[in-house]
Amino acid sequence: MKAFVFPGQGAQAIGMGQALAAQYPASKEVFDQVDKALGENLSGLIWDGDVETLTMTANAQPALMATSLAAMKALETEGFSVTDAALVAGHSLGEYSALAAAGALTIADTARLLRIRGLAMQDAVPVGVGAMAALLGLDFETAQAVAAEAAQGEVCQAANDNDPGQVVVSGHKAAVERAVDLAKEKGAKRAVLLPVSAPFHCSLMEPAAAKMAEALGDVDIQRPAVPVVANVRADAVSDPSLIRSLLVEQVTGSVRWRESVGYMAAQGVTEIWEIGAGKALSGMIRRIDRSIACSPVGTPDDIAKLTAAKD
């Protein structure tokens, strides 16, 4: 059984998706649709811009979705379908890519939602007030305890449960810095502040969640062709009204990626394709369950290998 997964922020790179757009008209059309929906030449930034501008949250989110959907359209050109997967999932913003790939959202609506989401998340907390840190080598329960001890009346929460040895905490800068020191005392292999512009996936994002509730209220969500494993629940959902509410909850809630992969494995998934830029999710999946075979799907060469294997 197969699942398709879609990457989140951090996977962005100048030039991503360009070879797909050059080879597959359907992939080029995705970038054209995103440019039109946003009223700007985002594809020009993705392919020829500077990485600092691309990494800005409001740009990175729709850009990564566009690249993932371009890869999905290339797969479809070669005779694959989203329904070849039993489940789809995405890491943070990647959940929007998964929903678009499964037909729950249009590409244009997804681009507009991710632009709003990126701006809202950036604006929710003044620059310098919040921070995020990766705690490596601690299990989730220990990392949660570290976050709780470090809070001291401020916000410090487990934001991403990525794999058995990587938990990201998020909150007020001083509290996150305390968590880094505490984690080292508790035996973490490494604990490092991340180069992010805001403290994502914690309660400081409540203003952004309110903006997303408003934005999502105006968008049509269809039943996806394939169930989507939701970040905040780590199980599969298909009901449009539930999807809408979980996307709002996701802004402040933890990304339960380790549990999501465990859920997919428990359903019988033995093969996962990472659709879009980079290979970060494949690395996490291997650390969660080495029995799952992972394949990157981000370039024409990747797709050629999968097509050759199918034939």
C-alpha positions in Angstrom: 0.0 0.0 0.0 1.3 3.4 -1.0 1.0 7.0 0.5 1.9 10.3 -0.9 3.4 13.0 1.4 4.1 16.7 0.8 6.9 18.7 2.3 6.7 21.8 4.5 8.8 24.9 5.0 12.6 24.4 4.9 12.5 22.4 1.7 12.5 25.5 -0.5 15.4 26.1 -3.0 15.9 28.4 -5.9 15.1 26.5 -9.1 12.8 24.0 -7.6 10.2 22.7 -10.1 11.8 24.5 -13.0 12.8 21.3 -14.8 9.3 19.9 -14.3 7.8 23.0 -15.8 10.2 22.8 -18.8 9.3 19.2 -19.5 5.6 18.9 -18.6 3.1 21.5 -19.8 0.7 20.4 -17.0 3.4 21.3 -14.5 4.0 24.7 -16.1 0.3 25.3 -15.9 0.4 24.9 -12.1 3.0 27.7 -11.8 0.9 29.8 -14.2 -2.2 29.3 -12.1 -0.4 30.2 -8.9 1.1 33.3 -10.5 -2.4 34.3 -11.7 -4.1 33.6 -8.3 -1.5 35.7 -6.4 -1.3 38.4 -9.1 2.5 38.3 -9.2 5.3 36.4 -10.8 6.0 34.0 -8.0 7.5 31.5 -10.4 10.1 34.0 -11.4 11.1 34.3 -7.8 11.2 30.5 -7.4 13.4 30.0 -10.4 15.6 33.1 -10.6 15.1 35.0 -7.4 17.2 35.2 -4.2 16.8 32.6 -1.5 16.2 35.1 1.3 13.1 36.4 -0.4 11.9 33.0 -1.3 12.3 31.9 2.3 10.0 34.6 3.6 7.0 32.7 5.0 4.4 34.4 2.7 6.5 33.3 -0.4 7.8 29.9 0.7 4.3 28.5 1.5 2.7 29.0 -1.9 6.0 28.3 -3.7 6.4 24.9 -2.0 2.8 24.0 -2.8 3.2 25.0 -6.4 6.3 22.7 -6.7 4.5 19.8 -5.1 1.5 20.2 -7.4 3.7 20.5 -10.4 5.3 17.2 -9.5 1.8 15.7 -9.0 0.7 16.9 -12.5 3.9 15.4 -14.0 3.1 12.1 -12.4 -0.4 12.3 -13.8 1.0 12.9 -17.3 3.0 9.7 -16.9 -0.1 7.7 -16.0 0.0 7.8 -12.2 -2.9 9.2 -10.1 -3.4 10.5 -6.6 -5.8 7.5 -6.2 -2.7 5.2 -6.5 -2.2 6.2 -2.9 -4.4 4.9 -0.1 -3.6 8.0 2.0 -2.0 11.5 1.6 -0.4 13.7 4.2 1.7 16.8 4.4 3.9 18.5 7.0 2.4 21.8 8.1 1.8 23.8 4.9 2.2 20.5 3.1 -1.2 19.5 4.3 -2.6 22.1 2.0 -0.6 20.6 -0.9 -2.0 17.2 0.0 -5.6 18.5 0.0 -5.0 20.2 -3.4 -3.5 17.0 -4.8 -6.5 15.1 -3.6 -8.9 17.6 -5.2 -10.3 19.0 -1.9 -9.1 22.5 -2.8 -8.4 24.1 -6.2 -4.8 25.2 -6.9 -5.8 28.8 -7.1 -7.6 28.7 -3.7 -4.7 26.9 -2.1 -2.2 29.5 -3.3 -4.4 32.3 -1.9 -4.9 30.5 1.4 -1.2 29.9 1.8 -0.3 33.5 1.0 -2.8 34.6 3.7 -1.5 31.9 6.1 2.1 33.0 5.6 1.4 36.7 6.1 -0.9 36.0 9.1 1.7 33.7 10.8 4.4 36.3 10.2 2.3 39.2 11.6 1.0 37.3 14.6 4.2 37.9 16.7 6.6 40.8 16.3 10.0 39.9 15.0 12.4 39.0 17.8 9.6 38.1 20.3 9.3 34.5 19.4 11.6 31.6 18.5 11.8 27.9 17.7 14.4 25.3 18.5 15.1 21.8 17.5 15.8 19.3 20.3 17.7 16.3 18.9 18.1 13.0 20.8 15.1 13.4 23.2 11.9 11.5 23.0 8.6 13.4 22.7 7.6 13.0 26.4 11.0 14.3 27.6 10.8 17.2 25.1 7.3 18.1 26.3 8.5 18.1 29.9 11.5 20.4 28.9 9.1 22.8 27.2 6.8 22.9 30.2 9.7 23.5 32.7 11.2 26.2 30.4 7.9 28.1 30.0 8.0 29.9 33.5 4.8 31.8 32.7 5.7 32.3 29.1 4.7 30.2 26.1 7.0 27.2 25.2 5.3 24.2 23.5 6.2 21.2 21.4 5.4 22.4 17.9 6.7 19.5 15.7 7.0 15.9 16.7 9.0 15.0 13.7 10.6 11.7 14.4 11.8 9.6 17.4 14.8 11.9 18.0 13.7 15.3 16.8 11.2 17.5 18.5 10.8 21.3 17.7 9.6 23.6 20.4 8.1 27.0 19.9 7.2 30.1 21.9 8.6 33.2 23.5 12.3 33.7 22.7 13.5 33.6 26.3 11.5 30.5 27.1 12.8 28.7 24.0 16.3 29.6 24.9 15.7 28.2 28.4 14.4 25.0 26.7 17.7 24.7 24.7 19.7 24.8 27.9 17.4 22.4 29.7 17.4 20.0 26.8 21.2 19.8 26.9 21.1 19.1 30.7 18.5 16.3 30.0 20.9 14.6 27.6 19.9 16.0 24.2 22.5 15.3 21.5 22.0 18.8 20.2 19.6 21.7 20.9 19.7 24.6 18.5 17.7 27.7 17.7 16.2 27.6 14.2 16.5 30.4 11.7 12.8 31.1 11.5 10.9 34.4 11.4 8.1 33.5 13.8 7.2 30.9 16.5 4.9 28.6 14.5 2.5 25.9 15.8 2.1 27.3 19.3 -0.6 29.4 21.1 1.2 32.7 20.1 -0.2 32.0 16.6 -3.8 32.5 17.8 -4.2 35.8 15.8 -3.2 33.9 12.7 -5.7 31.1 13.5 -8.5 33.7 13.6 -7.4 35.0 10.2 -7.4 31.5 8.7 -10.8 30.7 10.1 -12.1 33.8 8.3 -10.2 32.9 5.0 -11.2 29.2 5.1 -14.9 30.2 5.7 -15.0 31.7 2.2 -13.4 28.7 0.4 -15.2 25.7 -1.1 -13.7 22.4 0.2 -14.6 19.2 -1.6 -14.4 15.7 -0.2 -10.8 14.5 -1.1 -10.4 11.7 -3.6 -8.0 10.1 -1.0 -8.3 10.5 2.8 -5.9 13.0 4.3 -3.9 12.3 7.5 -4.4 15.5 9.5 -1.4 17.0 11.3 -3.2 17.7 14.5 -5.0 14.4 14.8 -2.6 11.9 13.2 -5.4 10.0 11.6 -7.3 10.2 8.3 -10.1 12.6 7.6 -12.3 13.2 4.5 -15.3 15.3 5.8 -14.9 18.8 4.3 -16.3 20.6 7.4 -13.8 18.7 9.7 -11.0 19.5 7.3 -11.9 23.2 7.5 -11.8 23.2 11.3 -8.6 21.1 11.5 -6.8 23.5 9.2 -7.6 26.3 11.6 -6.5 24.2 14.6 -3.3 23.4 12.8 -2.0 27.0 13.0 -1.6 26.7 16.8 -1.5 22.9 17.1 1.4 20.5 17.0 2.4 18.8 13.8 2.2 15.2 14.9 4.3 13.8 12.1 5.8 10.8 13.9 2.4 9.6 14.9 1.0 10.3 11.4 3.6 8.1 9.8 2.9 5.5 12.5 -0.8 5.7 11.6 -0.1 5.2 7.9 2.1 2.2 8.7 -0.6 0.7 10.9 -3.1 1.0 8.0 -0.7 -1.1 5.9 1.4 1.6 4.1 4.7 0.1 3.0 5.8 2.7 0.4 5.7 6.5 0.6 6.4 9.0 -2.2 7.6 12.4 -1.2 6.0 14.8 -3.7 7.8 18.1 -4.2 11.0 19.8 -3.1 13.7 18.1 -1.1 13.9 14.8 0.8 13.5 16.0 4.4 10.3 14.0 5.0 11.9 10.8 3.7 14.7 11.2 6.2 12.1 11.5 9.0 10.1 8.6 7.8 13.2 6.3 7.7 13.9 7.3 11.3 10.3 6.5 12.3 9.9 3.2 10.5 12.8 1.7 8.4 10.5 -0.8 6.8 8.8 1.9 4.8 10.3 2.4 1.3 10.6 6.1 0.4 10.9 7.6 -3.1 11.5 11.4 -3.8 9.3 12.8 -6.6 10.7 16.3 -7.3 12.5 16.1 -10.7 11.9 14.6 -14.1 14.6 12.0 -13.3 12.7 11.0 -10.2 9.6 10.5 -12.3 11.5 8.6 -15.0 12.7 6.1 -12.4 9.2 5.5 -11.1 7.8 5.2 -14.7 10.5 2.7 -15.6 9.7 0.7 -12.5 6.0 0.7 -13.3 6.7 -0.6 -16.9 
